[in-house]
Amino acid sequence: MSWIPKMSWIPAFTDKIEHPTDKIEQPNPIVNLLKSKQAIPSPPPRPITVSIVGAGQRGSGYAYYAILEPQWAKVVAVAEPVDIRRNRMVKLYNIPEENVFKDWKEMIERPKLSDAVVIATLDDLHVEPAVAFANKKYNILLEKPMAITVEGCKKITKAVTENEIIFAVGHVLRYTPHNILIKSIIDSGFIGNIVNIQHMEPVGFWHFAHSYVRGNWRKEEESCFSLMTKCCHDIDLMSYWNNSPCVKISSFGNLVHFNSKNKPKEAGDVKNCLECKIEPTCPYSAKKIYIDNCYKKGVVSWPVNVVTDIPDIENLTNALKNGPYGRCVYECDNDVADNQVVNLEFANGSTANITMIAYTESICQRKTKIFGTLGEIEGDGLNTIMYYNFLTRKKELLKPSEILGVNNLGGHV
């Protein structure tokens, strides 16, 4: 990876998509073609049985599919060291006592318990369980990133190929209605050959403080660099949409703001938000993030349930006073970049640029522009895609949820 000067041509993605009504063509040919291609698969003769390794945010999210689609999946075992998380999953999925474990190493010693396993441990703890479950012939869904080193990826790949199992990495962005529709438009030839993709991941100012300054992904040594932990599935999307391998890459980024040099002098030596006299003036205040803007507004799910497993005001306040999520953002041990730009060149000659930025109002609502030889696409990351046809010089406003349908799956992207 080479480091290059700052480029002024990186686009601003914060501008709203304009939709001049006099130029928008009602979506007829694209919608008709894409709807005709949507095949509804039949469920299997019996639900696919699944074991969950790691019942935190990610593992619980994947397990929830079994509640939404019980004809497709059934959770039958869990391994989780935290009692309250493990017990919650046991109760929710009626898991028998003999299939409940504190450690995945206990689970692996038993005869094979399920058709598949979801491995949702922390990023640096993926390799060992992935190899072990592959050797036991479990089909595997491994939470992204696959591993935090090339050597780790190679070990997993070797175990998977030797055991001939089904293996997938949780690059969930491929499967949102928005991105499925973009892929379908590209593959159907409506924009011709891709020439360039511009993609922006707005992490969100308080989300970055939560996960990458105070949280589990704050230190490269303990997890990985922020582009990997936050945007590896954005990088994956570029190759997936482009259907061409990347042959050249350059990147630059750094940690600009969240360090002791930028701590307001008025804050003094205080290291916890609940004790800080200038807390009311700080947008990154833990009190503002977790109590004022979440708990007091009825939010007890993410991010509150990351701070405390018992999301009431007493436990939340105690966790902020004594745990990592109440720390001053300028006094943490974080070192991962809060902004990074990546430039990619693909074998087919096309290019892409990706921007990851912490300092945004929007949280994880990607903005994408794709320029082809016959047209272009602009997506808002949620439920609006604008397609422009160079031949007709008309626009079509597409709503993925209306074309493809939606379900209740969601969460981390």
Disulfide bonds with the S-S distance in Angstrom:
none
